[in-house]
Amino acid sequence: MAAKPVKSRLPALVLLAVILVALALMPLLVNNYWLRIATGALMWAGLACSWNILGGYAGYINFGHSAFFGLGAYTTAFLMNDPFGLPFLVTIPAGIVVTALFAIIIGAPTLRLRGAYFAIATWAFAEVLIQFASVVDFTGGIGGIGLPPYLNERFFYYAMFGAAALVYLITWALFERSRFGLKVKALRDHEPAAEAMGINTSLVKLQTFVLSAVTASVFGAIFAYWVTFINPKSVFGGDITDQMVVMVLLGG
């Protein structure tokens, strides 16, 4: 398929540039109240894109996506507190590694399921994590765990802005402009046909599942440091996944 002429794409590119400039300048134009609302909006936009990686491109409805958001949040909280006391930026890649390992362990068996069975399995995984985090000591149990406060709204706004922009860019590059995206769409549309074409559908599904999981964990890490306190319900709760699903299904 031939690429679109530059002139036909110019209005969309101009609009995108205007939006990015407006978002970049927002901390200079609004007070902390509206900046906090904008930070939350960017987080949810990024999480919706994260959920859409698996739910939209691969066609696997994940009702437990909050599990990976929570894993990123708890990894950051755990590593920033004693006895580790690590800097925030160091905890993000650690959360990505932890989340990727969980995604591989959970994804390998559950991705053999389809439709409602897969959705229920992922929902059950998130519920297990809620119960586990509520009873063990190192998570603070139902009482939750605090993080060192950093009262700089501009920092968290730009962190969410950068994370959301990066997730959208990675999604566009991988799923709209690469062979990997074609493989994912092929297995979504007709998995037996994709296998007949030589696509390793099990590997592609697992890779997509892991990518969707680790992007959610990044937002969980930023969220934990931003709000300075988390508990199992606030980061593993089903309402978090519900909001992602509603944003994707209604927003497109």
N, C-alpha and C positions, 0 to 999 in steps of 0.2 A: 504494500500500500504506500503510495507516494505521500511524502510529508506535506502538510498544509503550507501554502505560501506565507511568507513573513507578514505580508499586508493583511491577510485574513486573520492572523493571530495577534496583530498589533493592538486592537482594542482590549482584548483580554489581558495582554501583558501590561498595558498601561494601567488597567484597573487593579491588577495584582500589585504593581509597584506602588500605586496610591495607597492601597490597603496596608502594605508592609510599612510604608513611611509613617502612616497614621498610627499604627500599632507601636512603632519604634519611638514615636514622639509622645505617646499618651502619658507617660509618667511626668512629663513637663507641663501637661495641660489640665490634669485633674488632681483632686485631693486624694488622700489615702483611702477614703471610704470607697470611692469609685474605682480606684486602682486595685483594691482588694477584690471587688466584684469582677473586674476585668481579668485578674489573675485566675480566679476560679473558672471563668468562662473559657480561658485558654486551656486550663487543665482538662475540662470536660470535652472540649473540642479535640484535644490530643488523645484522650481516652476513647472517644468515639471512633477516631481513625484507627486506633490500636485494635479495638474490637472488630472493626470492619475488615481488617487483614484476614482474619479467619472466617468471620461470619459472612462477609460480603464476597470476597474474592474466592475463598475455598468452599463456601457454602455450608460450613459447620457452625451451627448455632450454639454458642458457648454461654451458658447461664452461670458459670463460675469464674468469670474473668476477674472479679474482685479479688480472687485468691492471689493473683500475681501482683496486683496493686498493693495488697497487704504485705506480701513477702518483701517487696521493695521498701515499704514503709518500716517494717519491723527490723529489717537488716540495717537500715540507717540508724534507727533508734538504738539498737543493740550496740552497734560499733561506735557511736558517738558518745555513749555513756561509759562510765568506769566498768571494767578495768582497761578498756581499750582507748577511749578518748580520741578516736581518729577524726581528722577533718572531714567535713561534709562531702567534699568532692571525691574523696577516696572511697566513701561508702557507696557511691552510685555504681561503679563497676563491680564492687563486691556484691551488691544486690542483683545486678545483672547475671552474675555467675550463679548465685544461689537460685534465682528464679529459673534460669535456663536448665539447671539440673533437675529441679522439680518438674518443669515442663516436659523434659525428656522422659522422666519416670512415669508421669501421669499420661502423657500423650501417646506413648508407645502402645499401651493396651486400649485406651479409650478411643483412639482414632480408628480402631477397627469397627466401632459402632457408627450408626448413622441416625440422622433425624432426632426424634425425641429421646432415644436411648443415649445418644452422646450428650444431649443437653442435660439430661438428668444426672449422668455420671459426673459432668463437670460441676453441676450445682452441688452434688454430694461432696465433692472434693473441697469446695469452699466452706461448706458447713462443717466438715471435719476439722479444717484449720481454725474455724471460730471456736469450736469446742476445745481443741488442743491448746490454743493460745489463752483460753479462759482458765485453764487449770494448772499450767506449768508456772514455775516461779520466775524464770528469766524473762518472760514477757510482761511480768507484772500482773498476770491473771486478769480478772474482770476489772480490776482497778486501773489497768493501763500502765503506760510508761511515759515519762516526760523526756524532753530533749532540751539541750542548752538553748535558751532563747536568743534569737537574732532579729531584732525589730527593725528590719529594713525592707519596707514594702517594695521598693524599686528593685532590689536584688531578686526577690521571689517573682516579681512580674517578669523580669527579663529571663530568669531561669525557666519559667513556664513557657514564655514566648519562644525561647531558643529550643526547648524540648519539643514543643508542638510543631514548630517549623521544620525541625529535623525529621520528626516522624512522618510528616506529610511529604517531605522531599524524598525520604527513603522509600515510602510507599509508592509514590509516583514513579521513581526510577526503577524499582524492582517489578512492580505489577503492571505498569503501563508502557515501559520502555525496555523490557528485557525478555529473554527466552524463559526465564524462571516464571515470570508473570503469565506467559502463555501456557506453561505447564500447569500452573495452578488453576487457571480458568478451564483448561481442558478436562482436568479431573473433576472439577465442579460440575461441568456440563454433562460429562458421560465418562465415568471412571473406567469401565471396561474398555471403552474405545481408546482412552488415554494409555492404558496398559498395553493394548495391542500395538500402539505406536511406539512402544519402547520406553515409556516414561515410568520411572520408579515411583509410583504414586505413594507408597508408604513413606519413602524418604522425603518427598516433596511436601506431603501433609505434615510430617513431623517438623520439618524446617519452618513451615508457615506457622505452625502452632507455637514453636519456640520464639519466633520473631514477634508474634502477637503478644506473647507473655512478657518478654523482656522490655518491650516498649511501655507496657503498663507499669512495670516495676520502677521505671525511671520517674514517672509521675507520682508513684507512691512514695518514693524517696524524697522528692521535693515537697510533697504535701506534708509529710511527717515533720520535716524541719520547719516548714512554714507555720503550721498550727501549734507546734511545740508540745503536743500531747496526743497520744493515740491509745485506743483500746480495741479489742477484737471486733466489736460491732462497727466501729467507725472506719475501719479499713478493709475488713473482710465481708461486711454486710451485703446482703443480696440487693439492697436498694441502690448500691453503687453500680452493680451490673445492670440493673433495671434501667437506670438513667442512660447508660451507654447504649443499650438496645433501642430505647425510645428515640434517642437523638439520631441514630443511624436510620431507623425505619421511617421516621417522620421527616428527618432532614435530608435523607438521600445519601 
